[in-house]
Structures are given as structure tokens and as C-alpha cells.
């Protein structure tokens, strides 16, 4: 038995609850980001900078791998209260790009010390479309987002929610001159940091393949904001909107996954400087 691509997508994300000491300051979504280093691979948790801004603690729940078959989840999960240091966070070097990564090695070692292995499915750079592939996308494409809108998850099974929509702007172009595109789907607070995929099963023999399934599958980007209509009727792009004073427009702003290349370079620099990855 193996997990389908759709199931793997669900195991790629987790809900992040951010605290400043004992005060909860927000929720968001993170995803497992896999990289290659000179001495092997490493896993980090990627999200938006604003999701963890002002936080020194994060709470999240990890799935536990099956002891007999670590390639499958056991159905159990483990709650972590992570005391986050400044050195644990690697920011995208461009202050206008809302991406960062959290060092995961200490958390992973903590799970091993407790006698279990964390189960996850990492998103990796080979899932990012090339420049040529971005240019070959159609003007409107189906997309799927995996995340935790308004902190909503299946708490019994520790699973995020999947939402489907369309690209609202062309993937071939940078929206308003930034490496972004917009999606037409309901995007709420807590969805920040959610990975957005092109996930389309197809019978075409020329489609990219992932495992035994025939499909088009790409990691397109990370949701970070959404336009809202204020009480005064103005359209405002908000990263942490308050639904009590604004109305959602059911649109979302996504930073293109190509920016993960630059984040990877920042991760590699940190690894070479202090080895703390």
C-alpha cells in the first residue's frame, strides 16, 4: 500500500500556532521543505515571515510514522511546543518576499529521543516549474491549496483542508511586477503559508509523472495575502485581515515557487556558516 499524490499533499503541511510567551498571536500554515546539502538532505518548515513575526513559541502536531512500515503514517500524532530562537529562522533575503524557513533538525531529533519517527511528505525544489514550464501554462489553470483556514483542521485526524480554485492571473506573468500570481478561491487568515499546487489527473501520455499516477503536478507557490474590502469600500491587501471590519473577496495572493530557489541559497549559506540546519 502506498499513498496517492493527493494523500501525500495532505501530509506535506501542518498548522502553526504562534505565541509570544503565553499570548497566542495567530495561526498559519507551514509545509515541509526538503533540501539537499553536501552531507545529505535536510528538512525545514517553510511558511510566511508574517506568520511567525513577533513569536518566540510555536505549537504544532506531527504525524508519527508506522513502526513496521515508516513509509506510512501510523494514525497517531505528537504535539510539540517549540521554543523558537532567532537563529532557528532563515528569512528570504528580499524583505518584500514573504517567505522563511524554520530549522527542523532539533525537533526531528527530539522525536527520535522520544522513541518515534515523524511522518511527513516534503515538498522539494524539483516540484517547482522551470521558467519554460511557467511560460507553457495556460492563462487559466486549476489549482489546489492545502492549509488551515482560520485555524480550521480535522483535529481528530490532524489533517489540513484542501481547497480548489483557479488562477486569477496568468502564471506566465508577474502580477504587478512582483513574482506573484493571484488565485480565485476563498483565502482566510490561517491560510497564510499554504502551498498551492497544480494538480490535474490526466490520461495524456505526455503529462509529467509522479509515482504510478498519470497527472500534471507542480508546486506553484505559497499563499501570503488576500484583497479585502474595508468598511469604507476600499480594496486593501491584508496579510492578517480582521473579518470583523473587512469583507473577504475570495481572492488570494501567491508568491511564486521560483522564489524558493533564493530561499534555498539563504539556507545553504546558513548551513555553511554554522551548520545549524
WOPE-V733515 format. One line per field, one symbol per residue. burial: # if it has 9 or more other C-alpha atoms within 8 Angstrom, else .. Layout:
burial: ???
//
This chain:
burial: ....#..#############....###########......########.#...############...#.###..#..#...#....####.....########..#..##...####.#####.###....#..#.################...#####.#########.##...#####################.......#.##..##################.......##......##############.####.###.##.....#
//
